[in-house]
């Protein structure tokens, strides 16, 4: 059973930065895909960024040029560096891990952007 744990959320002012981390444990295999999604109150869950580990990362249109996804394959960890945060970035951020045809989600970490 793969266990996915996010960390790093919190309260930040507009224009500030946060770095989220997500660690996947419980498997001997390297995740095929590690991604970040987010869900704001009353909204559908949306893709933030995806890392396949081999190709170029993909980003949602609303976070391009502000967020950066990176991963440490040895640590089975993916990071999300969020800069120039805006009020609309407020959401619960979820880590998604795809490994050997199965999908796993973390419990989410709250990011609140407020002045």
C-alpha positions as CSV (number, residue, x, y, z in Angstrom):
1,X,0.0,0.0,0.0
2,X,1.4,3.4,-1.0
3,X,1.2,6.1,1.5
4,X,1.1,9.7,0.3
5,X,1.7,12.6,2.7
6,X,1.8,16.3,1.9
7,X,3.3,19.1,4.0
8,X,4.1,22.8,3.8
9,X,0.8,24.5,3.6
10,X,-0.1,27.6,5.6
11,X,-1.2,31.2,5.5
12,X,0.6,33.7,3.3
13,X,0.1,37.2,2.1
14,X,-0.6,38.0,-1.6
15,X,2.7,38.1,-3.5
16,X,4.3,35.7,-1.0
17,X,5.8,32.2,-1.5
18,X,5.3,28.7,-0.1
19,X,6.8,25.4,-0.8
20,X,4.8,22.2,-0.6
21,X,6.3,18.7,-0.3
22,X,4.8,15.3,-0.9
23,X,6.4,12.1,0.0
24,X,5.3,8.7,-1.3
25,X,6.3,5.6,0.7
26,X,5.4,1.9,0.9
27,X,6.6,0.8,-2.6
28,X,9.9,-0.4,-4.0
29,X,9.0,1.1,-7.3
30,X,9.5,4.7,-8.4
31,X,6.2,6.6,-9.1
32,X,5.4,7.0,-12.8
33,X,3.7,10.3,-12.3
34,X,3.7,12.7,-9.3
35,X,1.3,15.6,-9.5
36,X,-0.4,18.4,-7.6
37,X,-4.1,19.2,-7.7
38,X,-6.0,21.8,-5.8
39,X,-9.6,22.3,-4.8
40,X,-11.1,25.6,-3.7
41,X,-14.4,25.7,-1.8
42,X,-17.3,25.1,-4.1
43,X,-15.0,24.4,-7.0
44,X,-13.9,21.2,-8.8
45,X,-10.5,19.8,-8.2
46,X,-8.1,21.1,-10.9
47,X,-4.7,20.2,-12.0
48,X,-1.8,22.4,-10.8
49,X,1.3,20.6,-12.1
50,X,2.5,17.2,-13.2
51,X,5.9,15.6,-13.2
52,X,6.5,12.4,-15.1
53,X,10.1,12.2,-14.0
54,X,11.4,12.0,-17.5
55,X,9.8,14.7,-19.6
56,X,9.0,18.3,-19.2
57,X,6.6,19.2,-16.4
58,X,3.0,20.4,-17.2
59,X,1.2,23.2,-15.5
60,X,-2.3,24.5,-15.3
61,X,-2.8,27.8,-17.1
62,X,-3.5,29.7,-13.9
63,X,-0.1,28.9,-12.3
64,X,2.3,28.9,-15.3
65,X,5.3,31.1,-14.7
66,X,4.5,31.3,-10.9
67,X,4.7,27.7,-9.7
68,X,7.5,25.1,-10.2
69,X,7.2,21.4,-9.7
70,X,10.3,19.3,-9.0
71,X,11.0,15.8,-7.7
72,X,13.6,13.8,-5.9
73,X,13.3,10.3,-7.2
74,X,15.6,8.8,-4.6
75,X,13.4,10.2,-1.9
76,X,10.1,9.5,-3.7
77,X,9.3,13.2,-3.1
78,X,7.7,15.9,-5.2
79,X,7.8,19.6,-4.4
80,X,5.7,22.6,-5.5
81,X,7.4,26.0,-5.2
82,X,4.7,28.6,-5.3
83,X,5.7,32.2,-5.9
84,X,3.7,35.4,-6.5
85,X,0.7,33.8,-4.7
86,X,-2.7,35.3,-5.4
87,X,-6.0,35.2,-3.5
88,X,-7.3,32.7,-6.0
89,X,-4.6,30.3,-5.1
90,X,-6.4,29.6,-1.8
91,X,-7.3,25.9,-1.8
92,X,-6.6,22.5,-0.4
93,X,-3.6,21.1,-2.4
94,X,-3.5,17.4,-3.0
95,X,-0.7,15.2,-4.1
96,X,-1.4,12.5,-6.6
97,X,0.8,9.6,-7.2
98,X,0.5,7.1,-10.1
99,X,2.4,3.9,-9.8
100,X,2.1,0.6,-11.8
101,X,-1.4,1.4,-13.0
102,X,-2.8,2.5,-9.7
103,X,-3.5,6.0,-8.3
104,X,-3.0,7.3,-4.8
105,X,-4.0,10.6,-3.1
106,X,-2.7,12.4,0.0
107,X,-5.0,13.9,2.6
108,X,-4.4,17.5,1.3
109,X,-2.7,20.5,2.8
110,X,-4.5,23.9,3.1
111,X,-3.0,27.0,1.4
112,X,-4.6,30.3,2.3
113,X,-3.6,33.5,0.6
114,X,-4.9,36.5,2.5
115,X,-3.9,40.0,3.5
